[in-house]
Amino acid sequence: MSVLARITVNPAQCGGRPCIRGMRIRVKDILDLLAAGVSTETILQDYPYLEKEDIQAALEFAAAESDHVMLRAG
């Protein structure tokens, strides 16, 4: 099973933003923590309901979402 299966989107939760396993922690929350220099180990300590695969899923999701073709009007 792909770690991306851990990412859920529910229009009735967090404004439809991608979350981790149906919980109210958004992919963006994890990415913001990582961008601020917080280690995976610290995130897992601070959020004991998260698993290492959840953080990997957030990164994989972000990578996939950023891979869009950009068209420019000429």
KAJOPE-V603507 format. One record per run of one state. SS is the DSSP state (H for helix, E for strand, - for the rest). FROM is the first residue (numbers start at 1). TO is the last residue. If there is no record, write none. Layout:
ss->(SS/SS)
from->(FROM/FROM)
to->(TO/TO)
//
This chain:
ss->(-/H/E/-/H/-/E/-/E/H/-/H/-/H/-)
from->(1/3/7/9/14/17/19/21/26/27/36/40/47/52/66)
to->(2/6/8/13/16/18/20/25/26/35/39/46/51/65/74)
//
